[in-house]
Amino acid sequence: MDLVIRSRRAVTAEGERPAAVAVREGVIVEVAGYDAVLDAAEEHDLGDDALLPGLVDTHVHVNEPGRTEWEGFATATRAAAAGGVTTIIDMPLNSLPPTVDADALRVKQTAATGQCHVDVGFWGGAIPGNAGSLPGLHDAGVFGFKAFLADSGVPEFPPVTPSQLSGALSAVDALFVVHAEDPYHLHEAASSSNYTDFLASRPPDAEHAAVQNAIAAARAAGSHVHILHLSAAGALPLIRQARAAGVRVTAETCPHYLTLAAEHIPAGATEYKCCPPIRESANADLLWAALADGLITCVVSDHSPCTPDLKRQDTGDFAAAWGGIASVQLGLPVIWTAARARGHTLADVVSWMARRPADLVGLSRKGRLAVGADADLVAFAPDATLVVDPAALHHRNPITPYAGQTLTGAVRTTWLRGRPVTGDTPHGQFLTREP
């Protein structure tokens, strides 16, 4: 064996238990008892620190090339590794060109070559007029297609109408992930430093209507549609009813929707702005309940950074500020802190943030401590205290609504296919769909 890691709190497919994980050539070859005698070139005993599978974040905006001053592959993947994330799937927009055809995918892969500290896959984009490009882009290895039903915020990635979404679903047999806000229910936000003014411009009805449209398209095409970053809990009954009727629809949410609350956002604190918006704490309670019963399947970051000037912290104007939260490094301790307080286990967190996102995109070797899986591993101290210091964040522009918060849980070491991620020499690989 090349490597053995022991932990009294290993989170395996059977739940949390003492175990020794043996690795050969980057693959888990045995999950044995904690005290098992295993001959290895290198061994680590984590004791009561937990051993987790590497997290899988299927919703990350890296922005390179074209907007690399916002974020880039080197910084985003280093931040991911520091947060226990060993696989990211990059969104097709905010880079220039956006990933809307096979040529653009090759441009992005060229930009990312040699820079990735974790494994990276790619989403393609569905925009008006590119349905003919989708089969070729799918054949090139993207994991599916992102579509917006409302303005994306960047002109080169326009939204699709419900009928255009249906046309895209008919053009290719693939997973579609949908930003579900309906433009006819959105209002232009007035210039204001009051968060409630911004919140009123993106009411829950916008999500409800868009989720209905996405479900209708999925039903008609027989396709799998995944609702991205669900914020409005009122849309949950629509998803439940559709699933009961056999429609292939799933949903995710994000740490900020689960742990932050509209009523506590200070005036001018534009670091909290995202779309769809953070809603009230009672809404978050309903999202937690949907996670617990499996209606929401995944928790992912929607890591969406920008340059400091675009956050308009100088004026505190929510209407003018870029909408996005950068949290790929912080998702694990943020969610573990809140989950533990609600009675959930580390196994629950691993299910939401590792196994289920991997399953969503068909990565059978990711997100699990199991024989045959990639040895993507995380040493996690579940009882450690972490005070969020922006200076300790690795993403390019360390603006975060979590600054100064005291969290529980800290990542000690991250291994990618059995090799520690140190930040020195990147050894991440490009991923494509499994056959």
Phi, psi and chi 1 to 4 in degrees:
 res  aa     phi    psi   chi1   chi2   chi3   chi4
   1 MET       -  147.7 -112.5   77.8   72.5      -
   2 ASP   -83.8  -34.8  -56.9  -39.3      -      -
   3 LEU  -153.3  139.2  173.2   68.0      -      -
   4 VAL  -130.1  131.6  169.1      -      -      -
   5 ILE  -123.1  125.3  -56.8  177.3      -      -
   6 ARG  -108.0  145.7  -57.1  176.7 -168.5  -87.6
   7 SER  -154.0  142.6  169.0      -      -      -
   8 ARG   -79.1   -6.4  -61.6 -172.2 -172.6  -79.8
   9 ARG  -134.4   61.0  -61.0 -173.5   64.8  178.3
  10 ALA   -85.2  130.5      -      -      -      -
  11 VAL   -96.8   97.3 -178.0      -      -      -
  12 THR   -99.7 -177.5   70.3      -      -      -
  13 ALA   -63.0  -23.8      -      -      -      -
  14 GLU   -90.4    0.6  -65.8   76.3   34.4      -
  15 GLY   111.4 -169.3      -      -      -      -
  16 GLU   -82.9  128.9 -173.7  177.7  -43.0      -
  17 ARG  -161.0  161.2   64.2 -178.8  176.9   90.7
  18 PRO   -65.7  136.1  -18.9   31.7      -      -
  19 ALA  -160.1  160.2      -      -      -      -
  20 ALA  -121.0  125.2      -      -      -      -
  21 VAL  -106.1  121.8  174.4      -      -      -
  22 ALA  -104.2  137.8      -      -      -      -
  23 VAL  -125.7  135.0  176.8      -      -      -
  24 ARG  -135.7  127.6 -179.8 -177.4  -65.6  119.5
  25 GLU    50.4   43.3  -64.3 -179.7   -6.3      -
  26 GLY    81.1    5.3      -      -      -      -
  27 VAL  -124.5  142.8  175.6      -      -      -
  28 ILE   -71.9  121.5  -62.9  172.6      -      -
  29 VAL  -110.0  -13.0  -65.7      -      -      -
  30 GLU  -159.8  139.7 -172.0  172.2   -3.1      -
  31 VAL  -120.2  100.2 -178.9      -      -      -
  32 ALA  -109.1  179.1      -      -      -      -
  33 GLY   -65.4  156.6      -      -      -      -
  34 TYR   -56.0  -38.1  176.0   80.5      -      -
  35 ASP   -94.4    9.2  -65.5  -41.9      -      -
  36 ALA   -61.0  141.9      -      -      -      -
  37 VAL   -84.1  111.9  177.3      -      -      -
  38 LEU  -131.9  126.8  -60.4  168.0      -      -
  39 ASP   -87.9  120.9 -174.3   26.7      -      -
  40 ALA  -144.5  153.1      -      -      -      -
  41 ALA   -68.3  -28.1      -      -      -      -
  42 GLU  -142.7  139.9 -178.6 -178.5   -7.5      -
  43 GLU  -141.0  141.7 -176.9  166.9  -28.1      -
  44 HIS  -131.0  134.9  -60.9  -85.3      -      -
  45 ASP  -113.2  110.9 -169.1  -25.4      -      -
  46 LEU   -82.5   -9.2  -54.2 -177.0      -      -
  47 GLY    61.5 -123.4      -      -      -      -
  48 ASP   -89.5   -2.0  -69.3  -31.2      -      -
  49 ASP   -70.0  146.6  -79.3   -5.0      -      -
  50 ALA   -82.9  150.4      -      -      -      -
  51 LEU  -112.4  116.9  179.2   62.7      -      -
  52 LEU  -114.2  155.0  -45.5 -179.6      -      -
  53 PRO   -69.6  151.6   26.8  -32.8      -      -
  54 GLY   -58.7  139.1      -      -      -      -
  55 LEU   -71.8  155.3  -54.8 -171.4      -      -
  56 VAL  -120.7  114.1  177.1      -      -      -
  57 ASP  -108.6  105.9 -167.1  -21.4      -      -
  58 THR   -90.3   11.3   54.3      -      -      -
  59 HIS  -141.1   82.8 -163.2  149.0      -      -
  60 VAL  -133.0  130.4  176.9      -      -      -
  61 HIS  -100.9  106.2  -65.4  -96.6      -      -
  62 VAL   -87.1  -32.9  177.2      -      -      -
  63 ASN    78.5   -7.0  -55.4  -23.5      -      -
  64 GLU   -97.7  138.4 -173.6  176.3   10.9      -
  65 PRO   -83.9  170.8   33.3  -36.4      -      -
  66 GLY   103.3  -40.9      -      -      -      -
  67 ARG  -129.9   44.8  -68.1 -170.4  174.2   96.1
  68 THR   -65.8  -19.2  -50.0      -      -      -
  69 GLU   -70.1  -18.1   69.1  -84.0   13.8      -
  70 TRP   -79.1  -45.3  -66.7   19.9      -      -
  71 GLU  -168.7  168.1 -172.4   62.3  -76.6      -
  72 GLY  -154.9  170.4      -      -      -      -
  73 PHE   -65.1  -38.4  -76.5   97.6      -      -
  74 ALA   -63.4  -47.5      -      -      -      -
  75 THR   -75.9  -42.2   48.5      -      -      -
  76 ALA   -63.9  -42.9      -      -      -      -
  77 THR   -75.9  -28.4   58.4      -      -      -
  78 ARG   -67.8  -40.9 -177.0   67.5 -172.9   94.0
  79 ALA   -63.1  -41.1      -      -      -      -
  80 ALA   -58.3  -49.4      -      -      -      -
  81 ALA   -61.4  -39.6      -      -      -      -
  82 ALA   -64.2  -22.7      -      -      -      -
  83 GLY   -98.6   10.1      -      -      -      -
  84 GLY    82.7   12.5      -      -      -      -
  85 VAL   -96.1  123.0  176.7      -      -      -
  86 THR  -111.1   -6.4   52.8      -      -      -
  87 THR  -139.7  130.4  -61.6      -      -      -
  88 ILE  -125.0  150.2   67.2  168.4      -      -
  89 ILE  -114.9  119.4  -48.1  -64.8      -      -
  90 ASP   -84.6  135.3  169.9   65.3      -      -
  91 MET   -75.0  153.2  -78.7  -66.5  168.1      -
  92 PRO   -81.7  -10.7   30.5  -36.7      -      -
  93 LEU  -109.8  169.4   72.5  158.3      -      -
  94 ASN    80.9  -19.5  -60.7  -24.3      -      -
  95 SER   -82.6  160.4   56.5      -      -      -
  96 LEU  -127.3  113.9  -64.9  169.5      -      -
  97 PRO   -78.4  157.0   32.1  -37.2      -      -
  98 PRO   -68.6  156.3   26.0  -33.0      -      -
  99 THR   -83.9   75.6  -46.4      -      -      -
 100 VAL  -115.4    3.3  -66.4      -      -      -
 101 ASP  -156.1  170.9   55.6   40.4      -      -
 102 ALA   -64.6  -34.5      -      -      -      -
 103 ASP   -63.0  -41.4  -72.7  -18.6      -      -
 104 ALA   -66.5  -35.3      -      -      -      -
 105 LEU   -61.1  -42.8  174.5   62.5      -      -
 106 ARG   -64.8  -36.7  -74.5 -173.0  -75.4  -89.7
 107 VAL   -61.2  -44.3  169.9      -      -      -
 108 LYS   -66.0  -43.3 -179.8  169.8  -78.1 -170.1
 109 GLN   -63.6  -36.9  -71.0  172.3  -32.6      -
 110 THR   -63.0  -42.6  -62.6      -      -      -
 111 ALA   -64.1  -33.9      -      -      -      -
 112 ALA   -83.3  -16.7      -      -      -      -
 113 THR   -57.4  129.0  -62.5      -      -      -
 114 GLY    79.6    2.6      -      -      -      -
 115 GLN  -111.4   -7.9  -65.5 -158.3   74.2      -
 116 CYS   -94.2  120.3  -61.7      -      -      -
 117 HIS   -84.3  -14.0  -65.0  -82.5      -      -
 118 VAL  -132.3  172.1  -58.1      -      -      -
 119 ASP   -74.4  144.5  -73.8   -6.6      -      -
 120 VAL  -133.0  128.1  176.8      -      -      -
 121 GLY  -115.7  177.0      -      -      -      -
 122 PHE  -136.0  139.3  -57.9   91.1      -      -
 123 TRP   -89.8  149.1  -66.7  107.8      -      -
 124 GLY   -93.6  169.9      -      -      -      -
 125 GLY  -117.3  140.0      -      -      -      -
 126 ALA  -109.3  116.2      -      -      -      -
 127 ILE  -129.7  166.4   62.0  172.6      -      -
 128 PRO   -55.9  129.5  -26.5   35.1      -      -
 129 GLY    90.3   -2.8      -      -      -      -
 130 ASN  -110.0   17.2   83.0  -35.1      -      -
 131 ALA   -56.6  -33.6      -      -      -      -
 132 GLY   -68.2  -20.9      -      -      -      -
 133 SER   -87.5  -13.0  -62.3      -      -      -
 134 LEU   -66.3  -42.8  -59.1 -175.6      -      -
 135 PRO   -60.3  -41.3  -26.5   36.8      -      -
 136 GLY   -67.1  -37.2      -      -      -      -
 137 LEU   -67.8  -38.3 -174.5   48.9      -      -
 138 HIS   -64.3  -43.6 -160.0 -122.0      -      -
 139 ASP   -62.5  -26.7  -70.2  -15.9      -      -
 140 ALA   -76.6   -6.7      -      -      -      -
 141 GLY   113.6    4.7      -      -      -      -
 142 VAL   -65.8  157.8  -62.0      -      -      -
 143 PHE   -86.5   -4.3  -75.6   84.8      -      -
 144 GLY   151.8 -162.7      -      -      -      -
 145 PHE  -133.3  133.9  -63.1   95.3      -      -
 146 LYS   -94.9  134.4  165.3   79.3  171.5  -78.3
 147 ALA  -134.2  144.0      -      -      -      -
 148 PHE  -103.3  137.2  -87.1   77.1      -      -
 149 LEU   -98.3   -3.0  -66.4  178.4      -      -
 150 ALA  -136.2  172.2      -      -      -      -
 151 ASP   -52.9  130.5 -179.4   24.3      -      -
 152 SER   -80.6  -16.7   72.2      -      -      -
 153 GLY    98.0  -12.9      -      -      -      -
 154 VAL  -128.4  134.2  -69.2      -      -      -
 155 PRO   -68.7  -24.8   22.5  -32.9      -      -
 156 GLU   -79.5   -2.5   67.8  -83.2   -0.2      -
 157 PHE  -130.6   74.8 -157.7   97.3      -      -
 158 PRO   -73.1  159.6   24.1  -31.8      -      -
 159 PRO   -76.3  161.3   28.7  -35.2      -      -
 160 VAL  -104.0  152.9  -64.6      -      -      -
 161 THR   -80.9  164.8   64.3      -      -      -
 162 PRO   -55.4  -38.5  -30.2   37.5      -      -
 163 SER   -69.5  -35.6   63.6      -      -      -
 164 GLN   -68.3  -35.4  -71.7  169.3  -27.5      -
 165 LEU   -62.2  -43.2  176.2   61.9      -      -
 166 SER   -60.9  -39.3  -64.9      -      -      -
 167 GLY   -64.9  -39.2      -      -      -      -
 168 ALA   -65.7  -41.3      -      -      -      -
 169 LEU   -61.7  -33.5  -68.2  174.0      -      -
 170 SER   -76.6  -20.9  -60.9      -      -      -
 171 ALA   -78.6  -24.6      -      -      -      -
 172 VAL  -154.0  140.6   60.3      -      -      -
 173 ASP   -86.0   94.9 -178.4   14.0      -      -
 174 ALA  -153.9  165.4      -      -      -      -
 175 LEU   -75.4  131.1  170.1   63.7      -      -
 176 PHE  -115.3  131.2  -83.4   74.9      -      -
 177 VAL  -112.9  130.9  -62.7      -      -      -
 178 VAL  -125.1  127.5  177.9      -      -      -
 179 HIS   -77.7  107.3 -179.3  120.6      -      -
 180 ALA  -103.1   83.1      -      -      -      -
 181 GLU  -132.0  135.8  -70.9 -176.7  -72.9      -
 182 ASP   -92.6  122.0 -174.2  -78.8      -      -
 183 PRO   -62.8  -24.4   21.8  -32.6      -      -
 184 TYR   -76.6   -9.9  -60.7  103.9      -      -
 185 HIS  -107.3    0.9  -70.5   78.5      -      -
 186 LEU   -93.2  151.9  -60.1  178.0      -      -
 187 HIS  -126.6  147.8  -43.2  -64.9      -      -
 188 GLU   -69.4  124.8 -174.9  173.9   -6.4      -
 189 ALA   -75.6  135.1      -      -      -      -
 190 ALA   -76.6  150.9      -      -      -      -
 191 SER   -57.8  122.1  177.3      -      -      -
 192 SER  -165.3  147.4  174.6      -      -      -
 193 SER   -96.4    5.7   61.7      -      -      -
 194 ASN   -93.2  118.8 -171.9  -23.8      -      -
 195 TYR   -60.9  -35.6 -179.2   75.3      -      -
 196 THR   -63.9  -26.9   56.9      -      -      -
 197 ASP   -67.3  -43.0  -68.8  -25.4      -      -
 198 PHE   -64.9  -44.5  164.8   66.9      -      -
 199 LEU   -57.3  -39.3 -179.2   61.2      -      -
 200 ALA   -65.1  -23.2      -      -      -      -
 201 SER   -77.0  -13.6   73.9      -      -      -
 202 ARG  -131.6   73.3  -55.9 -174.6   90.4   94.3
 203 PRO   -72.3  163.6   27.9  -35.7      -      -
 204 PRO   -57.6  -31.7  -25.6   34.2      -      -
 205 ASP   -57.3  -29.2  -75.3   -8.1      -      -
 206 ALA   -63.8  -40.4      -      -      -      -
 207 GLU   -71.9  -42.4  -71.4 -171.0   72.7      -
 208 HIS   -56.3  -48.3  -56.3  166.5      -      -
 209 ALA   -64.8  -42.3      -      -      -      -
 210 ALA   -68.9  -38.2      -      -      -      -
 211 VAL   -62.3  -41.0  167.5      -      -      -
 212 GLN   -59.3  -43.8  -76.4 -177.0  -48.1      -
 213 ASN   -65.0  -40.7  -71.9  -27.5      -      -
 214 ALA   -65.9  -40.5      -      -      -      -
 215 ILE   -63.8  -42.1  -72.4  170.6      -      -
 216 ALA   -60.8  -41.5      -      -      -      -
 217 ALA   -65.9  -41.6      -      -      -      -
 218 ALA   -63.9  -41.5      -      -      -      -
 219 ARG   -63.2  -44.9  178.8 -174.6  -68.2  111.9
 220 ALA   -66.4  -38.4      -      -      -      -
 221 ALA   -91.6  -14.0      -      -      -      -
 222 GLY    69.5   24.1      -      -      -      -
 223 SER   -98.5  164.8  -61.9      -      -      -
 224 HIS   -92.2  118.0 -178.2 -179.7      -      -
 225 VAL  -115.1  131.4  167.4      -      -      -
 226 HIS  -114.2  124.8  179.7   73.4      -      -
 227 ILE   -83.4  120.2  -54.2  -59.5      -      -
 228 LEU   -79.6  151.7  -64.0  170.1      -      -
 229 HIS    31.2   58.6   47.1   45.6      -      -
 230 LEU   -63.9  126.1 -175.6   70.2      -      -
 231 SER  -110.5  -43.1  162.5      -      -      -
 232 ALA   -87.5  110.5      -      -      -      -
 233 ALA   -65.3  -19.2      -      -      -      -
 234 GLY   -63.9  -15.8      -      -      -      -
 235 ALA   -82.3  -11.3      -      -      -      -
 236 LEU   -60.5  -43.1  -69.5  167.0      -      -
 237 PRO   -60.1  -33.0  -26.1   35.7      -      -
 238 LEU   -62.9  -43.0  -57.4  172.1      -      -
 239 ILE   -68.1  -41.9  -63.2  169.3      -      -
 240 ARG   -61.0  -46.2 -169.8 -176.4  -60.0  -81.4
 241 GLN   -63.3  -41.3  -68.0  160.1   14.0      -
 242 ALA   -65.3  -43.6      -      -      -      -
 243 ARG   -62.8  -39.9  -72.2  172.6   62.8   85.6
 244 ALA   -63.2  -28.4      -      -      -      -
 245 ALA   -87.3    2.9      -      -      -      -
 246 GLY    93.4    5.4      -      -      -      -
 247 VAL   -74.2  138.3 -179.8      -      -      -
 248 ARG   -85.8   84.3  -62.6  167.0   63.8 -161.9
 249 VAL  -133.2  133.7   58.1      -      -      -
 250 THR  -130.6  172.4   52.1      -      -      -
 251 ALA  -150.4  153.4      -      -      -      -
 252 GLU  -125.5  166.4   69.1 -172.2   34.1      -
 253 THR  -139.5 -175.5 -166.4      -      -      -
 254 CYS  -130.9  158.5  -56.4      -      -      -
 255 PRO   -53.6  -39.5  -29.1   36.7      -      -
 256 HIS   -67.6  -30.7   38.8  -80.2      -      -
 257 TYR   -74.8  -23.5  -59.3  129.0      -      -
 258 LEU   -89.6  -25.0  -66.4  165.6      -      -
 259 THR  -123.0  -13.3   65.9      -      -      -
 260 LEU  -109.4  156.3  -56.4  176.0      -      -
 261 ALA  -136.5  137.1      -      -      -      -
 262 ALA   -55.8  -38.5      -      -      -      -
 263 GLU   -70.4   -9.9   58.3  -94.3   36.6      -
 264 HIS  -109.9    5.8  -57.7  -49.4      -      -
 265 ILE   -81.8  121.5  -64.6  176.8      -      -
 266 PRO   -69.5  158.8  -16.6   30.2      -      -
 267 ALA   -59.8  135.3      -      -      -      -
 268 GLY    74.9    4.5      -      -      -      -
 269 ALA   -85.7   73.6      -      -      -      -
 270 THR   -69.6   -9.9   54.1      -      -      -
 271 GLU   -64.5  -14.3   62.3  -89.8   23.6      -
 272 TYR   -88.4   -7.3  -72.4   82.5      -      -
 273 LYS   -75.0  130.5 -179.3 -178.9  175.8  179.8
 274 CYS  -154.7  166.5   56.8      -      -      -
 275 CYS  -133.7  123.2  -59.8      -      -      -
 276 PRO   -63.4  165.8   19.9  -28.6      -      -
 277 PRO   -84.8  161.9   30.6  -35.6      -      -
 278 ILE   -68.0  129.9  -65.3  162.3      -      -
 279 ARG  -109.4 -166.5  -56.8 -168.9 -171.4  -82.6
 280 GLU   -76.0  163.1  -62.4   80.1    4.9      -
 281 SER   -62.7  -33.7   57.4      -      -      -
 282 ALA   -63.2  -35.2      -      -      -      -
 283 ASN   -65.1  -42.1 -179.8   82.3      -      -
 284 ALA   -61.1  -37.5      -      -      -      -
 285 ASP   -58.1  -39.0  -70.1  -20.0      -      -
 286 LEU   -70.2  -35.4  -63.8  173.6      -      -
 287 LEU   -64.3  -42.3  -63.5  178.4      -      -
 288 TRP   -60.1  -41.8  -82.4  104.9      -      -
 289 ALA   -63.1  -38.3      -      -      -      -
 290 ALA   -69.1  -33.4      -      -      -      -
 291 LEU   -63.6  -44.6 -100.3 -178.3      -      -
 292 ALA   -62.8  -35.1      -      -      -      -
 293 ASP   -96.9    4.8   72.0   10.4      -      -
 294 GLY    87.6    1.8      -      -      -      -
 295 LEU   -68.4  -44.1 -175.9   59.1      -      -
 296 ILE   -89.7  127.3  -65.4  175.3      -      -
 297 THR   -96.6  -29.1   57.3      -      -      -
 298 CYS  -133.5  151.8  -52.3      -      -      -
 299 VAL  -120.6  117.9  178.5      -      -      -
 300 VAL  -131.6  166.3  -66.9      -      -      -
 301 SER   -80.9  -34.2   69.5      -      -      -
 302 ASP    49.2   48.0 -171.4   12.9      -      -
 303 HIS   -59.0  110.7  178.8   75.0      -      -
 304 SER  -137.4   77.5 -175.0      -      -      -
 305 PRO   -84.1  170.0   30.8  -31.2      -      -
 306 CYS  -154.4  177.3   65.9      -      -      -
 307 THR   -74.2  153.9   53.4      -      -      -
 308 PRO   -56.8  -35.8  -27.3   35.7      -      -
 309 ASP   -64.0  -31.0   59.8  -58.1      -      -
 310 LEU   -73.4  -16.6  -67.0  178.1      -      -
 311 LYS   -81.3   -9.9  -89.6  -62.1 -175.4 -174.2
 312 ARG    52.3   42.0  -56.3  -64.2  172.4   91.7
 313 GLN   -69.0  -17.4  -68.6 -178.5  -53.4      -
 314 ASP   -69.4  -34.1   55.1  -22.0      -      -
 315 THR  -105.7  -22.4   64.5      -      -      -
 316 GLY    68.3   23.5      -      -      -      -
 317 ASP   -86.3  107.4 -176.3   -5.2      -      -
 318 PHE   -63.8  -34.8  -79.4  100.1      -      -
 319 ALA   -64.7  -37.1      -      -      -      -
 320 ALA   -87.2  -19.9      -      -      -      -
 321 ALA   -73.6  148.4      -      -      -      -
 322 TRP   -64.0  139.2  174.7 -100.3      -      -
 323 GLY   -96.7  105.7      -      -      -      -
 324 GLY   178.3  147.6      -      -      -      -
 325 ILE  -122.0  130.0  -70.3  176.1      -      -
 326 ALA   -97.5  111.4      -      -      -      -
 327 SER  -146.5   19.1   62.7      -      -      -
 328 VAL   -61.8  -26.8   69.1      -      -      -
 329 GLN   -83.1  -18.9 -174.7  172.0  -24.2      -
 330 LEU  -110.6   -7.7  -64.9  172.0      -      -
 331 GLY   -57.0  -41.9      -      -      -      -
 332 LEU   -64.0  -54.8  176.5   55.3      -      -
 333 PRO   -66.6  -32.6   19.0  -30.2      -      -
 334 VAL   -61.4  -49.2  165.5      -      -      -
 335 ILE   -71.3  -40.7  -71.4  -62.2      -      -
 336 TRP   -62.9  -40.3  170.9 -124.7      -      -
 337 THR   -58.0  -48.3  -58.7      -      -      -
 338 ALA   -75.2  -38.4      -      -      -      -
 339 ALA   -64.5  -44.0      -      -      -      -
 340 ARG   -62.4  -39.7 -173.5  164.8   77.1  162.9
 341 ALA   -64.0  -24.5      -      -      -      -
 342 ARG   -95.9    5.8  -70.4  173.2  177.8  -94.7
 343 GLY    90.3   10.6      -      -      -      -
 344 HIS   -86.9  164.9  -64.2  -69.2      -      -
 345 THR  -109.8  168.0   66.0      -      -      -
 346 LEU   -59.9  -34.7  -88.7  176.8      -      -
 347 ALA   -61.9  -37.1      -      -      -      -
 348 ASP   -62.3  -46.3  -66.7  -31.4      -      -
 349 VAL   -61.7  -42.4  172.6      -      -      -
 350 VAL   -63.3  -38.8  165.3      -      -      -
 351 SER   -61.3  -46.8  176.3      -      -      -
 352 TRP   -70.5  -33.6  -58.3  -30.5      -      -
 353 MET  -111.8   -4.4  -57.6 -174.4   76.2      -
 354 ALA  -129.7  -68.0      -      -      -      -
 355 ARG   -66.6  -48.8 -177.9  179.7   58.5   81.3
 356 ARG   -68.0  -41.0  -72.7 -177.8 -176.3  172.9
 357 PRO   -60.6  -38.5  -23.3   33.6      -      -
 358 ALA   -62.3  -43.3      -      -      -      -
 359 ASP   -64.5  -36.7  -69.9  -13.1      -      -
 360 LEU   -54.9  -43.5  172.6   70.3      -      -
 361 VAL   -99.9    6.5  -65.3      -      -      -
 362 GLY    78.5   29.7      -      -      -      -
 363 LEU   -98.1   88.4  -71.5  173.3      -      -
 364 SER   -71.7  -16.0   62.6      -      -      -
 365 ARG   -99.5    5.6  -66.1  165.5   59.5   96.4
 366 LYS  -115.5  156.7  -60.9  -67.8 -171.8 -177.1
 367 GLY    75.9   21.1      -      -      -      -
 368 ARG  -155.2  145.5   62.0 -151.2   76.5 -149.6
 369 LEU   -92.9   93.6  -66.3 -173.0      -      -
 370 ALA  -153.3  151.5      -      -      -      -
 371 VAL   -59.3  132.9  172.7      -      -      -
 372 GLY    93.6  -13.9      -      -      -      -
 373 ALA   -80.7  155.9      -      -      -      -
 374 ASP   -61.4  142.6  -72.5  -11.2      -      -
 375 ALA   -81.9   61.7      -      -      -      -
 376 ASP   -93.2  109.5  -60.3  -15.6      -      -
 377 LEU  -133.0  152.4  -50.9  168.4      -      -
 378 VAL  -136.5  125.2  178.4      -      -      -
 379 ALA   -88.2  118.0      -      -      -      -
 380 PHE  -127.1  125.1 -178.1   67.1      -      -
 381 ALA   -91.8   98.0      -      -      -      -
 382 PRO   -72.6  -16.3   24.9  -32.4      -      -
 383 ASP  -105.4   -0.7  -60.7  -42.7      -      -
 384 ALA   -70.4  153.3      -      -      -      -
 385 THR  -100.2  133.4  -63.3      -      -      -
 386 LEU  -127.2  120.0  171.3   68.9      -      -
 387 VAL   -99.2  122.6  178.1      -      -      -
 388 VAL   -71.3  114.5  177.8      -      -      -
 389 ASP  -112.0  112.3  176.7    5.1      -      -
 390 PRO   -53.4  -30.4  -27.7   36.3      -      -
 391 ALA   -66.5  -17.4      -      -      -      -
 392 ALA   -94.5    0.6      -      -      -      -
 393 LEU   -85.7  144.9  -59.9  178.1      -      -
 394 HIS   -97.6  -13.7  -67.4  -80.2      -      -
 395 HIS   -70.4  158.7   54.1  -93.5      -      -
 396 ARG   -60.7  -39.3 -171.1  176.7  -59.6  -80.4
 397 ASN  -122.0   96.0  -63.6  -67.0      -      -
 398 PRO   -79.7   64.1   29.7  -34.1      -      -
 399 ILE   -99.8  128.9  -60.5  169.0      -      -
 400 THR  -152.2  140.5  173.2      -      -      -
 401 PRO   -72.0   -9.9   25.8  -34.5      -      -
 402 TYR   -89.7    0.3  -58.3  107.1      -      -
 403 ALA   -53.9  129.9      -      -      -      -
 404 GLY    83.8   -9.7      -      -      -      -
 405 GLN   -70.7  147.1  -76.5 -163.3   20.4      -
 406 THR   -98.3  118.1  -60.5      -      -      -
 407 LEU  -113.6  165.1  -56.4  175.1      -      -
 408 THR  -111.1  129.7  -58.2      -      -      -
 409 GLY   107.3  134.2      -      -      -      -
 410 ALA  -142.5  136.7      -      -      -      -
 411 VAL   -77.6  125.5  172.6      -      -      -
 412 ARG   -94.7  -46.2  -59.2  -59.5 -166.1 -160.7
 413 THR  -148.6  143.2  -52.3      -      -      -
 414 THR  -122.8  129.7  -60.9      -      -      -
 415 TRP  -112.0  135.4  -68.4  -92.8      -      -
 416 LEU  -112.6  114.6 -179.8   65.5      -      -
 417 ARG    47.6   45.4  -70.3 -174.8  -55.1  -79.8
 418 GLY    83.6   -0.5      -      -      -      -
 419 ARG  -110.7  132.0  -65.6  174.6   58.5 -174.1
 420 PRO   -65.6  141.3   21.9  -30.5      -      -
 421 VAL   -90.5  110.7 -179.3      -      -      -
 422 THR  -104.8  -14.6   62.6      -      -      -
 423 GLY    92.1   -2.3      -      -      -      -
 424 ASP   -88.0  -73.8  -63.5  -31.0      -      -
 425 THR  -106.7  111.2  -56.9      -      -      -
 426 PRO   -63.6  136.2  -19.2   31.6      -      -
 427 HIS  -133.7   28.0   56.9  -85.3      -      -
 428 GLY   -71.4  156.4      -      -      -      -
 429 GLN  -120.7  158.2  -62.9  178.5    1.6      -
 430 PHE   -80.0  139.4  -66.0  152.8      -      -
 431 LEU  -111.7  145.3  -57.1  173.5      -      -
 432 THR  -128.4  168.0   56.1      -      -      -
 433 ARG   -57.1  141.0  -68.7 -172.3  -29.3  -80.0
 434 GLU   -76.6  145.7  -65.1  178.3    2.1      -
 435 PRO   -65.6      -   19.8  -28.9      -      -
